[in-house]
Amino acid sequence: MEKIFLASPYMRGEGFEREFVKEVFDTNCIALLRHKANGFSKMGSTDNALALHSDTSAILLALAATGV
């Protein structure tokens, strides 16, 4: 039976995704989010930042924060 994907896998030409997957296998740790989130928060100009795992989570959080 042929698989029907809801979304085709896609990796950008720069290979960032491959580097992240390699890092997970090299460190044997899936929970690299804290390391990445800390770097992400340093790029911004605010002390309050939040890293989420999906766009849906971000939308729900934004709606809850605005009282919708």
A tleap script that builds the chain and sets N, CA, C and O, in Angstrom:
source leaprc.protein.ff14SB
mol = sequence {
  NMET GLU LYS ILE PHE LEU ALA SER PRO TYR
  MET ARG GLY GLU GLY PHE GLU ARG GLU PHE
  VAL LYS GLU VAL PHE ASP THR ASN CYS ILE
  ALA LEU LEU ARG HIE LYS ALA ASN GLY PHE
  SER LYS MET GLY SER THR ASP ASN ALA LEU
  ALA LEU HIE SER ASP THR SER ALA ILE LEU
  LEU ALA LEU ALA ALA THR GLY CVAL
}
set mol.1.N position { 0.840 -1.170 0.000 }
set mol.1.CA position { 0.000 0.000 0.000 }
set mol.1.C position { 0.892 1.243 0.000 }
set mol.1.O position { 1.854 1.324 0.764 }
set mol.2.N position { 0.575 2.185 -0.840 }
set mol.2.CA position { 1.363 3.410 -0.951 }
set mol.2.C position { 0.989 4.381 0.170 }
set mol.2.O position { -0.188 4.560 0.483 }
set mol.3.N position { 2.002 5.002 0.765 }
set mol.3.CA position { 1.758 5.990 1.812 }
set mol.3.C position { 1.332 7.302 1.174 }
set mol.3.O position { 1.871 7.702 0.142 }
set mol.4.N position { 0.373 7.963 1.783 }
set mol.4.CA position { -0.046 9.290 1.342 }
set mol.4.C position { 0.314 10.248 2.468 }
set mol.4.O position { -0.256 10.179 3.556 }
set mol.5.N position { 1.254 11.137 2.205 }
set mol.5.CA position { 1.723 12.077 3.218 }
set mol.5.C position { 0.829 13.315 3.244 }
set mol.5.O position { 0.436 13.826 2.195 }
set mol.6.N position { 0.515 13.788 4.434 }
set mol.6.CA position { -0.208 15.049 4.556 }
set mol.6.C position { 0.684 16.206 4.150 }
set mol.6.O position { 0.218 17.192 3.580 }
set mol.7.N position { 1.948 16.082 4.443 }
set mol.7.CA position { 2.927 17.098 4.054 }
set mol.7.C position { 4.212 16.371 3.698 }
set mol.7.O position { 4.677 15.516 4.452 }
set mol.8.N position { 4.773 16.700 2.577 }
set mol.8.CA position { 6.016 16.061 2.158 }
set mol.8.C position { 7.174 16.557 3.007 }
set mol.8.O position { 7.241 17.747 3.318 }
set mol.9.N position { 8.091 15.670 3.391 }
set mol.9.CA position { 9.270 16.113 4.135 }
set mol.9.C position { 10.080 17.095 3.295 }
set mol.9.O position { 10.237 16.912 2.088 }
set mol.10.N position { 10.580 18.115 3.931 }
set mol.10.CA position { 11.346 19.128 3.203 }
set mol.10.C position { 12.513 19.573 4.063 }
set mol.10.O position { 12.341 19.867 5.246 }
set mol.11.N position { 13.688 19.623 3.479 }
set mol.11.CA position { 14.860 20.169 4.149 }
set mol.11.C position { 15.443 21.249 3.262 }
set mol.11.O position { 15.627 21.059 2.060 }
set mol.12.N position { 15.729 22.377 3.871 }
set mol.12.CA position { 16.306 23.483 3.112 }
set mol.12.C position { 17.681 23.114 2.593 }
set mol.12.O position { 18.338 22.219 3.125 }
set mol.13.N position { 18.105 23.801 1.564 }
set mol.13.CA position { 19.400 23.526 0.958 }
set mol.13.C position { 20.579 23.776 1.878 }
set mol.13.O position { 21.648 23.194 1.692 }
set mol.14.N position { 20.391 24.654 2.888 }
set mol.14.CA position { 21.502 24.982 3.786 }
set mol.14.C position { 21.881 23.807 4.680 }
set mol.14.O position { 23.004 23.759 5.182 }
set mol.15.N position { 20.977 22.868 4.888 }
set mol.15.CA position { 21.274 21.684 5.683 }
set mol.15.C position { 21.192 21.872 7.183 }
set mol.15.O position { 21.737 21.057 7.927 }
set mol.16.N position { 20.522 22.931 7.658 }
set mol.16.CA position { 20.412 23.152 9.099 }
set mol.16.C position { 19.730 21.975 9.786 }
set mol.16.O position { 20.143 21.549 10.865 }
set mol.17.N position { 18.685 21.455 9.152 }
set mol.17.CA position { 17.943 20.354 9.757 }
set mol.17.C position { 18.829 19.129 9.937 }
set mol.17.O position { 18.766 18.456 10.966 }
set mol.18.N position { 19.653 18.843 8.937 }
set mol.18.CA position { 20.552 17.690 9.040 }
set mol.18.C position { 21.530 17.880 10.201 }
set mol.18.O position { 21.842 16.925 10.913 }
set mol.19.N position { 22.013 19.107 10.391 }
set mol.19.CA position { 22.935 19.385 11.497 }
set mol.19.C position { 22.254 19.143 12.837 }
set mol.19.O position { 22.859 18.575 13.747 }
set mol.20.N position { 20.990 19.572 12.968 }
set mol.20.CA position { 20.266 19.390 14.221 }
set mol.20.C position { 20.015 17.910 14.502 }
set mol.20.O position { 20.163 17.461 15.639 }
set mol.21.N position { 19.639 17.154 13.475 }
set mol.21.CA position { 19.415 15.719 13.651 }
set mol.21.C position { 20.721 15.031 14.031 }
set mol.21.O position { 20.734 14.162 14.903 }
set mol.22.N position { 21.814 15.411 13.387 }
set mol.22.CA position { 23.129 14.842 13.704 }
set mol.22.C position { 23.508 15.154 15.151 }
set mol.22.O position { 24.045 14.299 15.856 }
set mol.23.N position { 23.226 16.382 15.589 }
set mol.23.CA position { 23.532 16.766 16.967 }
set mol.23.C position { 22.755 15.901 17.962 }
set mol.23.O position { 23.297 15.507 18.994 }
set mol.24.N position { 21.495 15.607 17.658 }
set mol.24.CA position { 20.689 14.751 18.528 }
set mol.24.C position { 21.312 13.365 18.637 }
set mol.24.O position { 21.422 12.817 19.735 }
set mol.25.N position { 21.721 12.792 17.500 }
set mol.25.CA position { 22.334 11.464 17.534 }
set mol.25.C position { 23.700 11.495 18.219 }
set mol.25.O position { 24.039 10.577 18.966 }
set mol.26.N position { 24.480 12.536 17.970 }
set mol.26.CA position { 25.814 12.627 18.573 }
set mol.26.C position { 25.757 12.773 20.090 }
set mol.26.O position { 26.580 12.197 20.802 }
set mol.27.N position { 24.788 13.543 20.586 }
set mol.27.CA position { 24.689 13.796 22.024 }
set mol.27.C position { 23.758 12.822 22.734 }
set mol.27.O position { 23.706 12.790 23.964 }
set mol.28.N position { 23.014 12.019 21.951 }
set mol.28.CA position { 22.031 11.088 22.505 }
set mol.28.C position { 21.025 11.819 23.384 }
set mol.28.O position { 20.613 11.309 24.426 }
set mol.29.N position { 20.640 13.002 22.963 }
set mol.29.CA position { 19.720 13.837 23.732 }
set mol.29.C position { 18.718 14.488 22.791 }
set mol.29.O position { 19.096 15.204 21.864 }
set mol.30.N position { 17.443 14.234 23.035 }
set mol.30.CA position { 16.407 14.833 22.194 }
set mol.30.C position { 16.057 16.227 22.701 }
set mol.30.O position { 15.621 17.075 21.922 }
set mol.31.N position { 16.238 16.473 23.983 }
set mol.31.CA position { 15.806 17.721 24.602 }
set mol.31.C position { 16.852 18.816 24.441 }
set mol.31.O position { 17.399 19.314 25.426 }
set mol.32.N position { 17.126 19.186 23.201 }
set mol.32.CA position { 18.093 20.251 22.943 }
set mol.32.C position { 17.435 21.623 22.910 }
set mol.32.O position { 18.094 22.628 22.644 }
set mol.33.N position { 16.134 21.663 23.179 }
set mol.33.CA position { 15.397 22.915 23.046 }
set mol.33.C position { 15.950 24.012 23.942 }
set mol.33.O position { 16.063 25.161 23.514 }
set mol.34.N position { 16.293 23.677 25.169 }
set mol.34.CA position { 16.778 24.711 26.089 }
set mol.34.C position { 18.019 25.396 25.523 }
set mol.34.O position { 18.125 26.622 25.563 }
set mol.35.N position { 18.952 24.614 25.000 }
set mol.35.CA position { 20.168 25.169 24.400 }
set mol.35.C position { 19.818 26.093 23.234 }
set mol.35.O position { 20.364 27.191 23.128 }
set mol.36.N position { 18.921 25.660 22.371 }
set mol.36.CA position { 18.524 26.459 21.204 }
set mol.36.C position { 17.705 27.671 21.635 }
set mol.36.O position { 17.865 28.757 21.077 }
set mol.37.N position { 16.835 27.496 22.616 }
set mol.37.CA position { 15.991 28.598 23.073 }
set mol.37.C position { 16.824 29.694 23.724 }
set mol.37.O position { 16.537 30.877 23.543 }
set mol.38.N position { 17.843 29.318 24.471 }
set mol.38.CA position { 18.705 30.327 25.088 }
set mol.38.C position { 19.408 31.158 24.028 }
set mol.38.O position { 19.502 32.378 24.162 }
set mol.39.N position { 19.898 30.521 22.985 }
set mol.39.CA position { 20.525 31.252 21.886 }
set mol.39.C position { 19.532 32.139 21.167 }
set mol.39.O position { 19.863 33.256 20.771 }
set mol.40.N position { 18.313 31.645 20.997 }
set mol.40.CA position { 17.266 32.420 20.336 }
set mol.40.C position { 16.902 33.655 21.149 }
set mol.40.O position { 16.725 34.737 20.588 }
set mol.41.N position { 16.788 33.504 22.462 }
set mol.41.CA position { 16.390 34.634 23.299 }
set mol.41.C position { 17.464 35.717 23.331 }
set mol.41.O position { 17.144 36.889 23.527 }
set mol.42.N position { 18.727 35.349 23.145 }
set mol.42.CA position { 19.800 36.347 23.114 }
set mol.42.C position { 19.745 37.187 21.839 }
set mol.42.O position { 20.246 38.312 21.821 }
set mol.43.N position { 19.144 36.657 20.775 }
set mol.43.CA position { 19.048 37.390 19.512 }
set mol.43.C position { 18.018 38.505 19.594 }
set mol.43.O position { 18.130 39.500 18.878 }
set mol.44.N position { 17.023 38.357 20.449 }
set mol.44.CA position { 15.946 39.333 20.544 }
set mol.44.C position { 16.319 40.498 21.437 }
set mol.44.O position { 17.357 40.490 22.099 }
set mol.45.N position { 15.455 41.499 21.445 }
set mol.45.CA position { 15.718 42.686 22.258 }
set mol.45.C position { 14.792 42.727 23.470 }
set mol.45.O position { 14.458 43.804 23.962 }
set mol.46.N position { 14.381 41.568 23.947 }
set mol.46.CA position { 13.489 41.512 25.091 }
set mol.46.C position { 13.986 40.478 26.096 }
set mol.46.O position { 14.695 39.534 25.746 }
set mol.47.N position { 13.601 40.677 27.333 }
set mol.47.CA position { 13.946 39.707 28.366 }
set mol.47.C position { 12.894 38.603 28.461 }
set mol.47.O position { 13.113 37.580 29.109 }
set mol.48.N position { 11.755 38.820 27.811 }
set mol.48.CA position { 10.654 37.866 27.879 }
set mol.48.C position { 10.444 37.224 26.517 }
set mol.48.O position { 9.917 37.850 25.598 }
set mol.49.N position { 10.860 35.970 26.397 }
set mol.49.CA position { 10.688 35.233 25.145 }
set mol.49.C position { 10.263 33.814 25.477 }
set mol.49.O position { 10.549 33.296 26.557 }
set mol.50.N position { 9.577 33.200 24.533 }
set mol.50.CA position { 9.094 31.846 24.756 }
set mol.50.C position { 9.264 31.044 23.479 }
set mol.50.O position { 8.853 31.490 22.407 }
set mol.51.N position { 9.859 29.879 23.579 }
set mol.51.CA position { 10.011 28.988 22.428 }
set mol.51.C position { 8.942 27.911 22.520 }
set mol.51.O position { 8.787 27.264 23.556 }
set mol.52.N position { 8.217 27.726 21.446 }
set mol.52.CA position { 7.156 26.722 21.401 }
set mol.52.C position { 7.439 25.720 20.299 }
set mol.52.O position { 8.214 25.997 19.384 }
set mol.53.N position { 6.816 24.562 20.383 }
set mol.53.CA position { 7.095 23.497 19.420 }
set mol.53.C position { 6.256 23.575 18.156 }
set mol.53.O position { 6.518 22.837 17.207 }
set mol.54.N position { 5.249 24.452 18.112 }
set mol.54.CA position { 4.430 24.507 16.906 }
set mol.54.C position { 3.785 25.877 16.752 }
set mol.54.O position { 3.658 26.639 17.711 }
set mol.55.N position { 3.384 26.169 15.524 }
set mol.55.CA position { 2.665 27.416 15.253 }
set mol.55.C position { 1.325 27.424 15.975 }
set mol.55.O position { 0.881 28.464 16.461 }
set mol.56.N position { 0.691 26.274 16.043 }
set mol.56.CA position { -0.605 26.183 16.713 }
set mol.56.C position { -0.476 26.565 18.179 }
set mol.56.O position { -1.323 27.285 18.708 }
set mol.57.N position { 0.562 26.096 18.835 }
set mol.57.CA position { 0.787 26.464 20.237 }
set mol.57.C position { 0.993 27.961 20.372 }
set mol.57.O position { 0.490 28.577 21.312 }
set mol.58.N position { 1.727 28.549 19.441 }
set mol.58.CA position { 1.973 29.990 19.482 }
set mol.58.C position { 0.677 30.773 19.309 }
set mol.58.O position { 0.450 31.762 20.006 }
set mol.59.N position { -0.167 30.338 18.389 }
set mol.59.CA position { -1.444 31.022 18.162 }
set mol.59.C position { -2.334 30.901 19.393 }
set mol.59.O position { -2.922 31.890 19.829 }
set mol.60.N position { -2.438 29.701 19.956 }
set mol.60.CA position { -3.268 29.510 21.146 }
set mol.60.C position { -2.768 30.343 22.317 }
set mol.60.O position { -3.568 30.917 23.056 }
set mol.61.N position { -1.460 30.412 22.491 }
set mol.61.CA position { -0.890 31.209 23.570 }
set mol.61.C position { -1.159 32.696 23.355 }
set mol.61.O position { -1.503 33.409 24.297 }
set mol.62.N position { -1.004 33.162 22.124 }
set mol.62.CA position { -1.267 34.571 21.817 }
set mol.62.C position { -2.733 34.914 22.069 }
set mol.62.O position { -3.036 35.976 22.613 }
set mol.63.N position { -3.636 34.032 21.680 }
set mol.63.CA position { -5.064 34.267 21.921 }
set mol.63.C position { -5.367 34.295 23.411 }
set mol.63.O position { -6.125 35.148 23.874 }
set mol.64.N position { -4.784 33.375 24.162 }
set mol.64.CA position { -5.009 33.344 25.608 }
set mol.64.C position { -4.441 34.589 26.274 }
set mol.64.O position { -5.056 35.139 27.187 }
set mol.65.N position { -3.275 35.039 25.827 }
set mol.65.CA position { -2.636 36.218 26.420 }
set mol.65.C position { -3.431 37.488 26.158 }
set mol.65.O position { -3.401 38.419 26.963 }
set mol.66.N position { -4.141 37.529 25.038 }
set mol.66.CA position { -4.930 38.722 24.712 }
set mol.66.C position { -6.370 38.602 25.187 }
set mol.66.O position { -7.179 39.502 24.963 }
set mol.67.N position { -6.690 37.491 25.842 }
set mol.67.CA position { -8.017 37.332 26.413 }
set mol.67.C position { -9.082 36.877 25.432 }
set mol.67.O position { -10.275 36.997 25.711 }
set mol.68.N position { -8.667 36.361 24.296 }
set mol.68.CA position { -9.654 35.904 23.302 }
set mol.68.C position { -10.087 34.498 23.643 }
set mol.68.O position { -10.913 33.918 22.938 }
savepdb mol mol.pdb
quit
